Amino acid sequence: MTRRKVFGGVFLALVGLYFLLPLAAAIEFSLRDVGDTHSLEVWKTLFQQDGFVTNLLTSLKLALGTVALTLLIMVPTVTLIHLRMPQFRRTMEAICVLPLAIPAVVLANGVFVAFQGAPPWLNGTPVILCLEYVVLSLPFTYRALDAGLSAIPVVALVEASRTLGGGWATALLRVVVPNLRTAILNVSILAAALALGEFTLASLLLMDTLPVWTVSAGQSNGAVATAASMLILIVSWVLLLVMSVLSRRRSRTPRRSR
């Protein structure tokens, strides 16, 4: 075994410990019971906590709405840029990176100003939060879709579809989207994970979501808040694992010759 492999193994082990030790400590704390014993009592009663299920359902709805709206907006937009305006790819990338540089307080204040006088079904409802999450997910969304489109001959595929009589909608849904399954799956998982775990904007906009409930519950019961946080993390990990498994299956599945 070379020195480089030994150093790499040691480095990966230290990085793993750096991430896993706090998680192990948090799980141990959520399992801690009276008298230095451990039990699943907190986890068993988690769904019985006041407001937990309601806020969990709100976060799940926000995640689904964020994924649907993100894909509906970004897939046609990024495809159009690759097909008709490739010279604007860098400009679009710079615009999509802006949410990483703009503080959450500024975004929240911008929402308050922009939606003054908005209809009741929009103003002060989770719909605004869903729109904000779409904006926050732009850096990950654009990079994933741009990489997916760069990996396929999208211009040739769309031109072939158009030559065979297909419209733009047909080319997008039956040619582009099937070739972007992995990228779309990545976008969906990342957007859902962001919506499930985001706290700052939801708190500033006075919305009741699971992360906000977790912080509020932590002021009275730290074990319950820790268990809820671990649940969010486990759900996000499961989603990422599903994404990884599906991507590998797709890459290993041989294409049938026609």
C-alpha positions in Angstrom: 0.0 0.0 0.0 1.5 3.3 -1.1 1.9 6.3 1.2 -0.7 8.2 -0.8 -3.4 5.6 -0.2 -2.6 5.5 3.5 -2.8 9.2 3.8 -6.1 9.2 1.8 -7.6 6.5 4.0 -6.6 8.4 7.2 -8.0 11.6 5.8 -11.3 10.1 4.8 -11.6 8.4 8.2 -11.0 11.7 10.0 -13.6 13.5 7.8 -16.1 10.7 8.5 -15.5 11.0 12.2 -15.9 14.8 12.0 -19.4 14.3 10.5 -20.5 11.2 12.2 -19.5 11.9 15.8 -21.9 14.9 16.2 -24.7 12.9 14.6 -24.0 9.9 16.9 -24.0 12.3 19.9 -27.4 13.8 18.8 -29.0 10.4 18.4 -27.7 9.3 21.8 -29.1 12.4 23.4 -32.5 11.8 21.8 -32.5 8.2 23.2 -31.4 9.3 26.7 -33.8 8.5 29.5 -34.1 9.2 33.2 -31.3 7.6 35.2 -28.7 7.5 32.4 -30.7 4.8 30.6 -31.7 4.8 27.0 -35.1 4.1 25.3 -37.2 4.9 22.3 -39.7 6.9 24.3 -39.0 10.2 22.7 -39.2 8.7 19.2 -42.4 6.9 20.0 -44.2 10.0 21.2 -42.7 12.3 18.5 -45.8 12.1 16.2 -48.0 12.7 19.2 -46.4 16.1 20.0 -48.7 19.1 19.6 -48.2 20.6 16.1 -45.6 18.1 14.8 -47.8 16.3 12.3 -49.4 19.5 11.0 -46.0 21.2 10.5 -44.6 18.0 9.0 -47.4 17.9 6.4 -46.8 21.6 5.7 -43.1 21.0 5.0 -43.9 18.0 2.8 -46.4 20.0 0.8 -43.8 22.8 0.4 -41.3 20.2 -0.8 -43.7 18.8 -3.4 -44.7 22.3 -4.6 -41.1 23.4 -4.8 -40.1 20.4 -6.8 -43.0 20.8 -9.2 -42.6 24.5 -9.7 -38.8 24.3 -10.1 -39.0 21.6 -12.8 -41.9 23.4 -14.6 -39.8 26.6 -14.8 -36.3 25.5 -15.1 -36.4 22.5 -17.5 -37.9 24.5 -20.4 -35.8 27.5 -19.6 -32.4 25.7 -19.5 -33.4 23.7 -22.6 -34.2 26.9 -24.5 -30.9 28.4 -23.5 -29.0 25.4 -24.8 -31.0 25.3 -28.0 -31.4 29.0 -29.0 -29.2 31.1 -26.7 -26.0 29.2 -25.8 -24.1 32.5 -25.5 -26.2 33.4 -22.4 -25.3 30.2 -20.5 -22.7 32.0 -18.4 -25.0 34.9 -17.7 -27.8 32.5 -16.6 -25.4 30.7 -14.4 -24.3 34.0 -12.7 -27.9 35.0 -12.2 -28.8 31.6 -10.6 -25.8 31.8 -8.2 -27.1 35.1 -6.7 -29.3 33.4 -4.0 -26.1 32.1 -2.5 -24.8 35.7 -2.1 -28.0 37.5 -1.0 -28.7 37.2 2.7 -32.0 35.6 3.8 -33.1 38.8 5.6 -32.9 40.7 2.3 -34.9 38.0 0.5 -37.5 38.1 3.2 -37.8 41.9 3.1 -38.0 41.8 -0.6 -40.9 39.4 -0.4 -42.7 41.7 2.1 -42.4 44.6 -0.3 -43.1 42.7 -3.6 -46.3 41.0 -2.3 -47.9 44.0 -0.6 -51.5 44.0 -1.7 -51.3 40.4 -3.1 -54.4 38.2 -3.1 -55.3 36.5 0.2 -54.5 33.1 -1.2 -51.0 34.2 -1.8 -50.0 36.9 0.7 -49.1 35.4 4.1 -49.5 31.8 3.0 -47.0 29.0 2.4 -47.3 29.7 -1.4 -44.9 32.6 -1.0 -42.5 30.3 0.9 -42.7 27.8 -2.0 -41.7 30.6 -4.4 -38.8 31.6 -2.2 -37.6 28.0 -2.1 -37.6 27.8 -5.9 -35.3 30.9 -5.9 -33.1 29.3 -3.2 -32.7 26.1 -5.2 -31.7 27.9 -8.4 -27.9 27.3 -8.0 -28.3 23.6 -7.6 -31.1 23.3 -10.2 -29.3 25.1 -13.0 -26.0 23.3 -12.5 -27.7 19.9 -12.5 -29.8 20.6 -15.6 -27.0 22.3 -17.4 -24.7 19.3 -16.8 -27.4 16.9 -18.0 -28.1 18.9 -21.2 -24.3 19.2 -21.9 -24.0 15.4 -21.7 -26.5 14.8 -24.6 -26.7 16.1 -28.2 -29.8 18.1 -27.3 -29.7 20.2 -30.5 -29.5 17.1 -32.8 -32.2 15.3 -30.8 -34.7 18.2 -31.0 -34.0 18.9 -34.6 -34.6 15.2 -35.4 -37.9 15.4 -33.5 -38.9 18.5 -35.4 -38.0 16.9 -38.7 -40.3 14.0 -37.9 -43.2 16.4 -37.4 -43.1 16.8 -33.6 -43.9 20.1 -32.0 -41.8 21.9 -29.4 -43.9 20.4 -26.6 -43.4 16.9 -28.0 -39.7 17.4 -28.4 -39.4 18.6 -24.8 -41.6 15.9 -23.2 -40.7 12.9 -25.3 -37.1 13.6 -26.3 -35.4 16.0 -23.9 -37.0 15.0 -20.6 -36.4 11.2 -20.9 -32.7 11.9 -21.5 -32.6 14.2 -18.4 -34.1 11.7 -16.0 -30.9 11.6 -13.8 -30.6 15.4 -13.8 -34.3 15.8 -13.0 -34.1 13.3 -10.2 -31.1 15.2 -8.8 -32.9 18.5 -8.9 -36.0 17.0 -7.3 -34.1 15.5 -4.4 -32.0 18.6 -3.8 -35.1 20.9 -3.9 -37.1 18.7 -1.6 -34.2 18.5 0.9 -33.9 22.2 0.9 -37.6 22.7 1.5 -37.6 20.2 4.3 -34.7 21.7 6.2 -34.9 25.4 5.6 -35.5 27.5 8.7 -34.4 31.1 8.2 -36.9 32.3 5.6 -39.8 30.4 7.2 -39.0 32.0 10.5 -38.6 35.5 9.1 -41.9 35.1 7.1 -43.7 33.8 10.2 -44.6 30.5 8.6 -45.2 27.3 10.6 -42.9 24.6 9.1 -41.2 21.6 10.6 -37.8 23.3 11.1 -39.5 26.3 12.8 -41.5 23.9 15.0 -38.3 22.0 15.9 -36.5 25.2 17.1 -39.6 26.2 19.1 -39.9 22.7 20.6 -36.2 22.8 21.5 -36.8 25.7 24.0 -38.9 23.3 26.2 -37.7 19.8 25.3 -34.3 19.4 23.8 -34.7 15.6 23.2 -37.9 16.1 21.1 -36.2 18.8 19.0 -33.2 16.6 18.5 -35.3 13.7 17.4 -37.2 15.9 15.0 -34.0 17.2 13.5 -32.7 13.7 13.1 -35.9 12.7 11.4 -35.4 15.5 8.9 -31.9 14.4 8.3 -32.8 10.8 7.9 -35.5 11.6 5.4 -33.0 13.7 3.4 -30.5 10.9 3.5 -33.1 8.4 2.3 -33.9 10.6 -0.6 -30.3 11.0 -1.5 -29.8 7.2 -1.3 -32.8 6.6 -3.5 -31.4 9.1 -6.0 -28.0 7.4 -6.0 -29.5 3.9 -6.4 -31.8 5.0 -9.3 -28.9 6.7 -11.0 -26.7 3.7 -10.8 -29.4 1.4 -12.1 -30.1 3.7 -15.0 -26.4 3.9 -15.9 -25.9 0.1 -15.7 -29.1 -0.7 -17.7 -28.0 -1.5 -21.3 -30.0 0.3 -23.9 -32.0 -1.9 -26.2 -31.1 -1.7 -29.8 -34.0 -0.7 -32.1 
